[in-house]
């Protein structure tokens, strides 16, 4: 029910119960993502095997482990900070760029300053940076 | 993090994800335990669904906990119940594929364990076939309207027997080279009846499965015998049958061992050797006859035992008796000739040559005894000679040795007896 390359339903993450149309969709996606002709040829051969010969499709389906694992649920909700931004309830702390993050955003040419977590932070130590500063741009990108 | 925060953070979905990851880990452990030493990659991640189903069995969670501690035996035992009756079809489907994967993995490194796993796999398939509903629903879902429902149902019902066909192909592929893998497949085919028992399947399915397995087994052995038969045909065509029969037919002996002493090999040897043995017999070339048939004594004895224990195997009673008659002719003492001749007669009471040679042996025995009593006869020995001649007359009345023996008997009766 499977060849030496393994069962096609398992190899390409196909659900045999979804029928020929779903198989075609999935294999088309994989063919679009394929980087070489060999992979595309193999995908086409699998598509023909599974969609044009229902008996062979059934045989292959019988040879595939059924999907009996419990379905994965939704991923965890976004962290509270992100929720606050989405909700518009943005506290000033949410805009703070932590020194460790900022160090990573600083151009490499700039020499690191002596370690002084609070005194070193421009936001805490000086007026808020303008919207044009690189730090603020990166911060907005980061929280989007 | 506070307790409340933790309960909010670790949700039911996270519990599901954790269990899936744990099951995946258990699957890896189970595979390492079953397929130790094999190079085949572990089964697809979907096979971890089998672990979840095993955990749901009585003692399943305990077995899983033990497996996490490194003791996988209990978890593996859940895949090997004494009967598959009542098992969930989804678990049977997983087990059928998983055990087949174990069998494939062990095929080269541990053929006997591979055969045992194969039987488990076939048993799970047969249990699914017996259950019917799961396979029928799966077939409907997979093929939809592409083929009609009756055909889909037929394909689904036949699918479990496809595994028997695949096993037959494996046995046939290994037959010519008499490989360990082929032998394991042949062994598994012979044990399909055990798989039926394990699957608790009904008589109809059992009969179908065993019939299919026997046919595949016979075909595999036929594939192994074919080159021997062809070589013998060629030797006969060249007029070299007598000279080459020993070497050519001798290849059937290791094949017989490889095929676990299969009866078909015994039939083949007996069928092919007798005509050649007759040619040599007619030339009174006893040394060559002995050289030809001696390597097959164990094989012929095995066939004789089968025939004695099963009256339905009467078709080969005559040929097997003839092989014993040849052997009796080559025995070195009259007593041993009579013993082997008796076996031939017991195997096939109507065997003409058997009766002929046995009558001859009995007359020889009586004649020898009577000739040893020229003046006074011992009553006991006289009675024995009388009985032997009477039996010889019963077995083969026209034996040329009866009349001289009877004449000696009459003369002995006129002598004083003690």
Interface residues (C-beta under 8 A of the other chain):
Chain A: X1 X6 X7 X10 X16 X17 X19 X20 X54 X55 X57 X58 X59 X61 X62 X63 X64 X65 X66 X67 X68 X69 X70 X71 X72 X73 X74 X75 X76
Chain B: X9 X11 X12 X13 X14 X16 X17 X19 X20 X23 X43 X44 X46 X47 X48 X49 X50 X52 X53 X90 X93 X94 X97 X98 X135 X138 X139 X141 X142 X143 X144 X146 X147 X152 X155 X156 X159 X162
